[in-house]
Amino acid sequence: MYQAYSYLSHLYCPRCSREYDASVPQHKCLCGAPLLTAYDMDALKIQFRKEAVMVRPPSIWRYHELLPVRTEKDIVSLGEGITPLLPMKKTAARYNMDDLRLKDDGVLPAGSAEARGAAVGISKLNEYNVPDMVLAANGHAGAAWALYGSRSSICSHVAMPVEAPLAVRKECAASGADLQLINGFMQEAEEAADRASERHGWFDASTFKEPYRIEGEKTTGLELAEQLQWNLPDVIACPVGAGTSFIGLYKAIHELIELGWVRSAKIPKLVAVQTESCAPIVHAFEKKWTHTVETPELYSAAFEISTGTSAGDFLVLDAIYKTKGAAVAVCEEDLLAEQRLITREEGIFSSPEGAAVFAGVRQLREENWIQREDRVVCINTAMGVKTPDIMEGSTPILAPGDDW
């Protein structure tokens, strides 16, 4: 029986249901909504077995049938996946919880979960023979796409807010990318990338303007299910800016259920965590809206999720509502305190965004929305050393011969 490397079928619009040819580069739907990727699930149910996956090398490409790159030769990889799923026993005890775990994507190449989306997105551009790509990014995505672009010899042009973390900017510049710092926030960066794409003919790979980043980011959910012996947790909490990771998680869960690979009787509740300084998803959730309203972008230590608008907002909210999940905003003081505590208790220096997730879970546990017996997984999307300036503290300096 013939088995394809990828069972990619087509692209489709989740808002108006238009279908698009996946054999040529695509951006958004004509209606302005992001495009999602469809696979031949009927064939996959017959020909794709989880037992085959489990003996493959430990990378996201062990799931290649459920990824959009059609041939192995076009894959651009830096060894991404599979990331640890760690018990957080001390933190669980402090929250009065039985089972709290961390899916730590900070150990990925480029130091962030954006490596997943960049690996798949750049591989697809490699398949299309795209020579130049441009994207707007708050930080980690710009660095990841630039590094994978270097790996593939695709020329990268990155528009990034001037307030983006210094380490991320240096990482991006070191890759040889054409980095432009924008005196503004993500909206201004996206506008700059859009103008550059029009002027130079560069492929615009900004969030939701290319459809395959979500496919890379859904591998977090595929790995999580495999690491839990094909069970699903009760709650998954994730930081949300534009929302690609969150949408990818929801998509992964549905594909696993459709394939019949998971034993869990119920779908996990998905929790979106934002900061109080920029929380359009939380505001819409509290109002029971299906779309967000434009929100001013303000500086936060969790800069990566300070996104005021998102073309995928309706998909994030739909995932929350359909899983009976929640959206929660945390204050700056709480997320920074949680980052310090987790580092000292667990030895894990998470990103501010990852720390925000724990602060959000703690808040939901205090409200009893999360029950003590729930199995909860928090997603950390980057390593803390990429934003070292936000960690306050002083270190004494000893002169030679001084006693410690």
DRENTIGU-222249 format. One record per residue (C-alpha): residue number from 1; residue in one letter; z, y, x. Coordinates in steps of 0.001 Angstrom, whole numbers. Layout:
N
+-----+-----+---------+---------+---------+
:   n : res :       Z :       Y :       X :
+-----+-----+---------+---------+---------+
: NUM :   A :       Z :       Y :       X :
...
+-----+-----+---------+---------+---------+
This chain:
404
+-----+-----+---------+---------+---------+
:   n : res :       Z :       Y :       X :
+-----+-----+---------+---------+---------+
:   1 :   M :       0 :       0 :       0 :
:   2 :   Y :   -1013 :    3400 :    1405 :
:   3 :   Q :    1873 :    5721 :    2162 :
:   4 :   A :    1295 :    9418 :    2757 :
:   5 :   Y :    3279 :   11421 :    5295 :
:   6 :   S :    3929 :   14024 :    2592 :
:   7 :   Y :    3665 :   13583 :   -1166 :
:   8 :   L :    3010 :   17270 :   -1679 :
:   9 :   S :    1134 :   17782 :   -4938 :
:  10 :   H :     835 :   21508 :   -5711 :
:  11 :   L :    2696 :   24779 :   -6071 :
:  12 :   Y :    3834 :   26113 :   -9406 :
:  13 :   C :    5477 :   29176 :  -10896 :
:  14 :   P :    8901 :   28481 :  -12451 :
:  15 :   R :    8479 :   31508 :  -14714 :
:  16 :   C :    4960 :   31240 :  -16195 :
:  17 :   S :    4027 :   27654 :  -15154 :
:  18 :   R :     772 :   28601 :  -13377 :
:  19 :   E :    -228 :   26048 :  -10750 :
:  20 :   Y :   -1578 :   26825 :   -7272 :
:  21 :   D :   -3476 :   24885 :   -4612 :
:  22 :   A :   -1168 :   23905 :   -1754 :
:  23 :   S :   -4045 :   23197 :     648 :
:  24 :   V :   -4501 :   26918 :    1310 :
:  25 :   P :   -1917 :   29611 :    2135 :
:  26 :   Q :    -197 :   31106 :    -905 :
:  27 :   H :    2339 :   33837 :   -1494 :
:  28 :   K :    3796 :   34699 :   -4906 :
:  29 :   C :    2589 :   33964 :   -8419 :
:  30 :   L :     403 :   36564 :  -10111 :
:  31 :   C :    3392 :   37326 :  -12354 :
:  32 :   G :    5451 :   38237 :   -9274 :
:  33 :   A :    7751 :   35216 :   -9309 :
:  34 :   P :    8300 :   32945 :   -6269 :
:  35 :   L :    6335 :   29711 :   -6076 :
:  36 :   L :    8034 :   26324 :   -5903 :
:  37 :   T :    6702 :   23085 :   -4432 :
:  38 :   A :    5910 :   19997 :   -6502 :
:  39 :   Y :    5588 :   16427 :   -5226 :
:  40 :   D :    4041 :   13270 :   -6666 :
:  41 :   M :    7362 :   11913 :   -7874 :
:  42 :   D :    5816 :    8927 :   -9661 :
:  43 :   A :    4350 :    7679 :   -6382 :
:  44 :   L :    7546 :    8484 :   -4497 :
:  45 :   K :    9630 :    6398 :   -6909 :
:  46 :   I :    7501 :    3393 :   -5989 :
:  47 :   Q :    6881 :    3974 :   -2272 :
:  48 :   F :    9856 :    5975 :    -935 :
:  49 :   R :   13180 :    4228 :    -332 :
:  50 :   K :   16439 :    5752 :     871 :
:  51 :   E :   17007 :    2656 :    3020 :
:  52 :   A :   13943 :    3665 :    5066 :
:  53 :   V :   15291 :    7171 :    5532 :
:  54 :   M :   18647 :    5998 :    6821 :
:  55 :   V :   17225 :    4280 :    9918 :
:  56 :   R :   15029 :    7182 :   11001 :
:  57 :   P :   15894 :    9688 :   13768 :
:  58 :   P :   18558 :   12238 :   12771 :
:  59 :   S :   16535 :   15296 :   11820 :
:  60 :   I :   15344 :   16972 :    8646 :
:  61 :   W :   11987 :   15254 :    9170 :
:  62 :   R :   13516 :   11898 :    8177 :
:  63 :   Y :   12766 :   13197 :    4656 :
:  64 :   H :    9134 :   14039 :    5480 :
:  65 :   E :    7772 :   12482 :    2292 :
:  66 :   L :    9743 :   15111 :     355 :
:  67 :   L :    8626 :   17947 :    2626 :
:  68 :   P :    5294 :   19820 :    2434 :
:  69 :   V :    3814 :   19280 :    5930 :
:  70 :   R :     956 :   16825 :    5492 :
:  71 :   T :     700 :   15417 :    9033 :
:  72 :   E :    3216 :   14764 :   11791 :
:  73 :   K :    1065 :   16530 :   14397 :
:  74 :   D :    1671 :   19908 :   12738 :
:  75 :   I :    5466 :   19686 :   12855 :
:  76 :   V :    7196 :   22379 :   14898 :
:  77 :   S :   10703 :   21218 :   15741 :
:  78 :   L :   13672 :   22285 :   17833 :
:  79 :   G :   15756 :   19253 :   16845 :
:  80 :   E :   17050 :   20669 :   13544 :
:  81 :   G :   19509 :   18476 :   11575 :
:  82 :   I :   21623 :   16529 :   10859 :
:  83 :   T :   24669 :   18804 :   10735 :
:  84 :   P :   28323 :   17703 :   10505 :
:  85 :   L :   30186 :   17237 :    7243 :
:  86 :   L :   33760 :   17901 :    8299 :
:  87 :   P :   37046 :   17373 :    6433 :
:  88 :   M :   39092 :   20599 :    6273 :
:  89 :   K :   42532 :   19020 :    5888 :
:  90 :   K :   44718 :   21966 :    6876 :
:  91 :   T :   42721 :   24384 :    4765 :
:  92 :   A :   42765 :   21942 :    1846 :
:  93 :   A :   46545 :   21710 :    2071 :
:  94 :   R :   46812 :   25509 :    2085 :
:  95 :   Y :   44592 :   25653 :   -1041 :
:  96 :   N :   46491 :   22744 :   -2672 :
:  97 :   M :   43348 :   20596 :   -2785 :
:  98 :   D :   42794 :   16907 :   -2125 :
:  99 :   D :   39272 :   16932 :    -676 :
: 100 :   L :   37697 :   20010 :     927 :
: 101 :   R :   34828 :   19667 :    3383 :
: 102 :   L :   32572 :   21886 :    5454 :
: 103 :   K :   28849 :   21361 :    5875 :
: 104 :   D :   28439 :   23215 :    9159 :
: 105 :   D :   24898 :   24496 :    9571 :
: 106 :   G :   26029 :   26835 :   12336 :
: 107 :   V :   25228 :   24109 :   14888 :
: 108 :   L :   21494 :   24189 :   14090 :
: 109 :   P :   18920 :   25678 :   16501 :
: 110 :   A :   19074 :   29486 :   16469 :
: 111 :   G :   22693 :   29066 :   15376 :
: 112 :   S :   22037 :   29263 :   11645 :
: 113 :   A :   20861 :   27425 :    8538 :
: 114 :   E :   17698 :   29518 :    8700 :
: 115 :   A :   16416 :   26976 :   11245 :
: 116 :   R :   15738 :   24611 :    8350 :
: 117 :   G :   13493 :   27040 :    6511 :
: 118 :   A :   11850 :   28264 :    9701 :
: 119 :   A :   11040 :   24723 :   10864 :
: 120 :   V :    9250 :   23852 :    7629 :
: 121 :   G :    7729 :   27293 :    7060 :
: 122 :   I :    6358 :   27627 :   10602 :
: 123 :   S :    5119 :   24023 :   10544 :
: 124 :   K :    3161 :   24804 :    7384 :
: 125 :   L :    1700 :   27958 :    8958 :
: 126 :   N :     797 :   25806 :   11959 :
: 127 :   E :   -1021 :   23436 :    9595 :
: 128 :   Y :   -2913 :   26413 :    8144 :
: 129 :   N :   -3763 :   27714 :   11656 :
: 130 :   V :   -2143 :   31083 :   10935 :
: 131 :   P :   -2139 :   33153 :   14182 :
: 132 :   D :     273 :   35961 :   13204 :
: 133 :   M :    3102 :   36217 :   10721 :
: 134 :   V :    5372 :   39079 :    9730 :
: 135 :   L :    8673 :   38951 :    7909 :
: 136 :   A :   11576 :   41134 :    6910 :
: 137 :   A :   15019 :   39697 :    7600 :
: 138 :   N :   18659 :   40784 :    7487 :
: 139 :   G :   19269 :   38907 :   10709 :
: 140 :   H :   19433 :   35128 :   11129 :
: 141 :   A :   16087 :   34406 :    9472 :
: 142 :   G :   14323 :   36846 :   11763 :
: 143 :   A :   15766 :   35169 :   14859 :
: 144 :   A :   15015 :   31641 :   13612 :
: 145 :   W :   11435 :   32370 :   12566 :
: 146 :   A :   10803 :   34193 :   15853 :
: 147 :   L :   12076 :   31250 :   17903 :
: 148 :   Y :   10084 :   28684 :   15938 :
: 149 :   G :    7081 :   31002 :   16149 :
: 150 :   S :    7386 :   30933 :   19948 :
: 151 :   R :    7620 :   27158 :   19849 :
: 152 :   S :    4371 :   26976 :   17878 :
: 153 :   S :    2540 :   29872 :   19596 :
: 154 :   I :    2387 :   31801 :   16325 :
: 155 :   C :    2879 :   35501 :   17037 :
: 156 :   S :    5932 :   36815 :   15177 :
: 157 :   H :    6428 :   40353 :   13894 :
: 158 :   V :    9913 :   41022 :   12511 :
: 159 :   A :   11264 :   43979 :   10537 :
: 160 :   M :   15059 :   44073 :   10634 :
: 161 :   P :   17614 :   46664 :    9453 :
: 162 :   V :   19035 :   48660 :   12331 :
: 163 :   E :   22551 :   47568 :   11284 :
: 164 :   A :   21714 :   43860 :   11766 :
: 165 :   P :   24094 :   42115 :   14203 :
: 166 :   L :   23326 :   42929 :   17843 :
: 167 :   A :   23335 :   39284 :   18950 :
: 168 :   V :   20726 :   38416 :   16315 :
: 169 :   R :   18521 :   41332 :   17341 :
: 170 :   K :   18722 :   40261 :   20986 :
: 171 :   E :   17925 :   36658 :   20070 :
: 172 :   C :   14857 :   37838 :   18193 :
: 173 :   A :   13695 :   40132 :   20993 :
: 174 :   A :   14289 :   37445 :   23648 :
: 175 :   S :   11890 :   35140 :   21822 :
: 176 :   G :    9084 :   37602 :   22522 :
: 177 :   A :    8742 :   38670 :   18902 :
: 178 :   D :    7441 :   42092 :   17978 :
: 179 :   L :   10774 :   43367 :   16627 :
: 180 :   Q :   10926 :   46613 :   14684 :
: 181 :   L :   14323 :   48001 :   13656 :
: 182 :   I :   14217 :   49797 :   10321 :
: 183 :   N :   16441 :   52763 :    9532 :
: 184 :   G :   17539 :   51293 :    6216 :
: 185 :   F :   18452 :   47988 :    4577 :
: 186 :   M :   16490 :   44938 :    3411 :
: 187 :   Q :   14443 :   46764 :     809 :
: 188 :   E :   13100 :   49167 :    3435 :
: 189 :   A :   12475 :   46284 :    5857 :
: 190 :   E :   10516 :   44408 :    3195 :
: 191 :   E :    8437 :   47483 :    2464 :
: 192 :   A :    7664 :   47887 :    6186 :
: 193 :   A :    6646 :   44215 :    6475 :
: 194 :   D :    4457 :   44515 :    3400 :
: 195 :   R :    2636 :   47547 :    4821 :
: 196 :   A :    2142 :   45808 :    8177 :
: 197 :   S :     752 :   42719 :    6476 :
: 198 :   E :   -1762 :   44829 :    4556 :
: 199 :   R :   -2760 :   46836 :    7604 :
: 200 :   H :   -3081 :   44052 :   10185 :
: 201 :   G :   -3804 :   40982 :    8070 :
: 202 :   W :    -648 :   39211 :    9226 :
: 203 :   F :     685 :   36462 :    6963 :
: 204 :   D :    3765 :   37804 :    5165 :
: 205 :   A :    6480 :   35149 :    5470 :
: 206 :   S :    9277 :   37317 :    4044 :
: 207 :   T :   11704 :   35714 :    1621 :
: 208 :   F :    9913 :   34361 :   -1490 :
: 209 :   K :    6540 :   35589 :    -189 :
: 210 :   E :    5916 :   32158 :    1308 :
: 211 :   P :    6926 :   29085 :    -688 :
: 212 :   Y :    8053 :   26589 :    1948 :
: 213 :   R :   11260 :   28106 :    3321 :
: 214 :   I :   13057 :   26723 :     264 :
: 215 :   E :   11764 :   23232 :    1106 :
: 216 :   G :   13369 :   23387 :    4527 :
: 217 :   E :   16624 :   24699 :    3132 :
: 218 :   K :   16817 :   21997 :     474 :
: 219 :   T :   17381 :   19481 :    3294 :
: 220 :   T :   21019 :   20627 :    3342 :
: 221 :   G :   21383 :   18962 :     -54 :
: 222 :   L :   19471 :   15835 :     991 :
: 223 :   E :   21687 :   15413 :    4061 :
: 224 :   L :   24844 :   16050 :    2077 :
: 225 :   A :   24029 :   13281 :    -404 :
: 226 :   E :   23252 :   10845 :    2405 :
: 227 :   Q :   26465 :   11734 :    4268 :
: 228 :   L :   28454 :   11047 :    1095 :
: 229 :   Q :   26848 :    7598 :     762 :
: 230 :   W :   24463 :    8888 :   -1931 :
: 231 :   N :   27216 :   10382 :   -4031 :
: 232 :   L :   27458 :   14049 :   -4925 :
: 233 :   P :   30560 :   16253 :   -4747 :
: 234 :   D :   32095 :   17960 :   -7755 :
: 235 :   V :   31529 :   21478 :   -6397 :
: 236 :   I :   29223 :   22948 :   -3753 :
: 237 :   A :   29881 :   26551 :   -2698 :
: 238 :   C :   27277 :   28541 :    -817 :
: 239 :   P :   26883 :   32162 :     345 :
: 240 :   V :   24086 :   33921 :   -1530 :
: 241 :   G :   21976 :   36863 :    -462 :
: 242 :   A :   18360 :   36408 :   -1506 :
: 243 :   G :   19302 :   32874 :   -2598 :
: 244 :   T :   16840 :   30531 :    -862 :
: 245 :   S :   19578 :   28133 :     323 :
: 246 :   F :   21125 :   28038 :   -3134 :
: 247 :   I :   17776 :   27389 :   -4841 :
: 248 :   G :   16999 :   24721 :   -2249 :
: 249 :   L :   20310 :   22957 :   -2924 :
: 250 :   Y :   19618 :   22866 :   -6652 :
: 251 :   K :   16088 :   21581 :   -6072 :
: 252 :   A :   17331 :   18842 :   -3747 :
: 253 :   I :   19868 :   17640 :   -6300 :
: 254 :   H :   17231 :   17385 :   -9012 :
: 255 :   E :   14790 :   15529 :   -6786 :
: 256 :   L :   17490 :   13063 :   -5722 :
: 257 :   I :   18419 :   12433 :   -9352 :
: 258 :   E :   14763 :   11986 :  -10358 :
: 259 :   L :   14269 :    9466 :   -7547 :
: 260 :   G :   17387 :    7598 :   -8682 :
: 261 :   W :   18964 :    7832 :   -5232 :
: 262 :   V :   22392 :    9199 :   -6164 :
: 263 :   R :   25196 :    7350 :   -7882 :
: 264 :   S :   27053 :   10392 :   -9198 :
: 265 :   A :   27384 :   10526 :  -12964 :
: 266 :   K :   27403 :   14324 :  -13103 :
: 267 :   I :   25599 :   17122 :  -11307 :
: 268 :   P :   27735 :   19237 :   -8934 :
: 269 :   K :   28859 :   22661 :  -10074 :
: 270 :   L :   27148 :   25212 :   -7832 :
: 271 :   V :   29126 :   28276 :   -6783 :
: 272 :   A :   27415 :   31405 :   -5449 :
: 273 :   V :   29610 :   33576 :   -3224 :
: 274 :   Q :   28899 :   37230 :   -2481 :
: 275 :   T :   30887 :   40211 :   -1186 :
: 276 :   E :   32317 :   42899 :   -3427 :
: 277 :   S :   30244 :   45497 :   -1577 :
: 278 :   C :   26984 :   43885 :   -2754 :
: 279 :   A :   27253 :   41343 :   -5579 :
: 280 :   P :   24261 :   41534 :   -7956 :
: 281 :   I :   24413 :   37803 :   -8797 :
: 282 :   V :   28129 :   37974 :   -9597 :
: 283 :   H :   27631 :   41033 :  -11793 :
: 284 :   A :   24793 :   39348 :  -13718 :
: 285 :   F :   26803 :   36126 :  -14080 :
: 286 :   E :   29775 :   37995 :  -15516 :
: 287 :   K :   27442 :   39680 :  -18021 :
: 288 :   K :   25697 :   36350 :  -18770 :
: 289 :   W :   22367 :   37898 :  -17815 :
: 290 :   T :   19361 :   35911 :  -16609 :
: 291 :   H :   18292 :   38586 :  -14106 :
: 292 :   T :   20106 :   40994 :  -11814 :
: 293 :   V :   19907 :   44763 :  -11715 :
: 294 :   E :   19128 :   46556 :   -8477 :
: 295 :   T :   22307 :   47045 :   -6459 :
: 296 :   P :   22852 :   49486 :   -3574 :
: 297 :   E :   23047 :   47688 :    -236 :
: 298 :   L :   26232 :   48553 :    1656 :
: 299 :   Y :   27418 :   47392 :    5051 :
: 300 :   S :   29557 :   44255 :    5121 :
: 301 :   A :   30795 :   41987 :    7891 :
: 302 :   A :   28861 :   39335 :    5946 :
: 303 :   F :   25694 :   41362 :    6541 :
: 304 :   E :   23403 :   38396 :    5975 :
: 305 :   I :   24202 :   38303 :    2246 :
: 306 :   S :   24124 :   42061 :    1652 :
: 307 :   T :   20939 :   41923 :    -415 :
: 308 :   G :   20608 :   44233 :   -3397 :
: 309 :   T :   17528 :   42727 :   -5024 :
: 310 :   S :   15886 :   39308 :   -4969 :
: 311 :   A :   12717 :   37933 :   -6529 :
: 312 :   G :   14576 :   34630 :   -6899 :
: 313 :   D :   17545 :   36024 :   -8820 :
: 314 :   F :   16596 :   34258 :  -12055 :
: 315 :   L :   16423 :   30911 :  -10223 :
: 316 :   V :   19892 :   31379 :   -8704 :
: 317 :   L :   21384 :   32291 :  -12080 :
: 318 :   D :   19594 :   29422 :  -13809 :
: 319 :   A :   21071 :   26988 :  -11278 :
: 320 :   I :   24565 :   28376 :  -11860 :
: 321 :   Y :   24288 :   28159 :  -15649 :
: 322 :   K :   22732 :   24691 :  -15738 :
: 323 :   T :   25341 :   23193 :  -13422 :
: 324 :   K :   28230 :   24943 :  -15206 :
: 325 :   G :   28888 :   26661 :  -11911 :
: 326 :   A :   30202 :   30109 :  -11064 :
: 327 :   A :   29561 :   33256 :   -9054 :
: 328 :   V :   32419 :   34960 :   -7265 :
: 329 :   A :   32756 :   38097 :   -5132 :
: 330 :   V :   35272 :   38390 :   -2313 :
: 331 :   C :   36610 :   41491 :    -616 :
: 332 :   E :   36082 :   42308 :    3039 :
: 333 :   E :   39764 :   41873 :    3900 :
: 334 :   D :   39900 :   38366 :    2397 :
: 335 :   L :   36787 :   37036 :    4108 :
: 336 :   L :   37874 :   38349 :    7513 :
: 337 :   A :   41373 :   36917 :    7050 :
: 338 :   E :   39909 :   33567 :    6047 :
: 339 :   Q :   37628 :   33549 :    9081 :
: 340 :   R :   40649 :   33996 :   11374 :
: 341 :   L :   42710 :   31353 :    9581 :
: 342 :   I :   39967 :   28728 :    9583 :
: 343 :   T :   39289 :   29300 :   13272 :
: 344 :   R :   42980 :   28891 :   14121 :
: 345 :   E :   43672 :   26012 :   11730 :
: 346 :   E :   40520 :   23961 :   12064 :
: 347 :   G :   38911 :   25044 :   15351 :
: 348 :   I :   35765 :   26143 :   13515 :
: 349 :   F :   34487 :   29655 :   14218 :
: 350 :   S :   32407 :   30147 :   11094 :
: 351 :   S :   30131 :   33038 :   10272 :
: 352 :   P :   31501 :   35812 :    8030 :
: 353 :   E :   29264 :   34402 :    5281 :
: 354 :   G :   30815 :   30960 :    5701 :
: 355 :   A :   34278 :   32481 :    5665 :
: 356 :   A :   33388 :   34316 :    2451 :
: 357 :   V :   32663 :   30931 :     865 :
: 358 :   F :   36141 :   29662 :    1702 :
: 359 :   A :   37675 :   32865 :     371 :
: 360 :   G :   35701 :   32347 :   -2833 :
: 361 :   V :   36818 :   28727 :   -3155 :
: 362 :   R :   40430 :   29761 :   -2591 :
: 363 :   Q :   40076 :   32355 :   -5340 :
: 364 :   L :   38598 :   29819 :   -7784 :
: 365 :   R :   41357 :   27346 :   -6926 :
: 366 :   E :   44035 :   29988 :   -7601 :
: 367 :   E :   42392 :   30597 :  -10991 :
: 368 :   N :   42409 :   26806 :  -11557 :
: 369 :   W :   38639 :   26840 :  -12071 :
: 370 :   I :   38567 :   24335 :   -9217 :
: 371 :   Q :   40942 :   21440 :   -9889 :
: 372 :   R :   43127 :   19908 :   -7209 :
: 373 :   E :   41312 :   16557 :   -7405 :
: 374 :   D :   37802 :   18025 :   -7165 :
: 375 :   R :   35712 :   17082 :   -4154 :
: 376 :   V :   34467 :   20423 :   -2838 :
: 377 :   V :   31920 :   21155 :    -114 :
: 378 :   C :   31574 :   24613 :    1449 :
: 379 :   I :   28393 :   25556 :    3286 :
: 380 :   N :   28702 :   27532 :    6522 :
: 381 :   T :   25333 :   29107 :    7273 :
: 382 :   A :   25815 :   30354 :   10855 :
: 383 :   M :   28066 :   30283 :   13898 :
: 384 :   G :   30659 :   33016 :   14257 :
: 385 :   V :   29713 :   33841 :   17853 :
: 386 :   K :   26554 :   35498 :   16531 :
: 387 :   T :   28704 :   38275 :   15044 :
: 388 :   P :   31542 :   38575 :   17584 :
: 389 :   D :   32243 :   42279 :   17037 :
: 390 :   I :   33847 :   41764 :   13641 :
: 391 :   M :   36650 :   39583 :   15030 :
: 392 :   E :   39453 :   41986 :   15878 :
: 393 :   G :   41979 :   41347 :   18586 :
: 394 :   S :   42943 :   42315 :   22120 :
: 395 :   T :   43445 :   40231 :   25226 :
: 396 :   P :   45978 :   41147 :   27941 :
: 397 :   I :   44693 :   41464 :   31483 :
: 398 :   L :   46855 :   40055 :   34271 :
: 399 :   A :   46752 :   41494 :   37744 :
: 400 :   P :   46498 :   38988 :   40616 :
: 401 :   G :   49949 :   37464 :   41105 :
: 402 :   D :   51322 :   38511 :   37701 :
: 403 :   D :   53245 :   35899 :   35746 :
: 404 :   W :   51762 :   34662 :   32493 :
+-----+-----+---------+---------+---------+
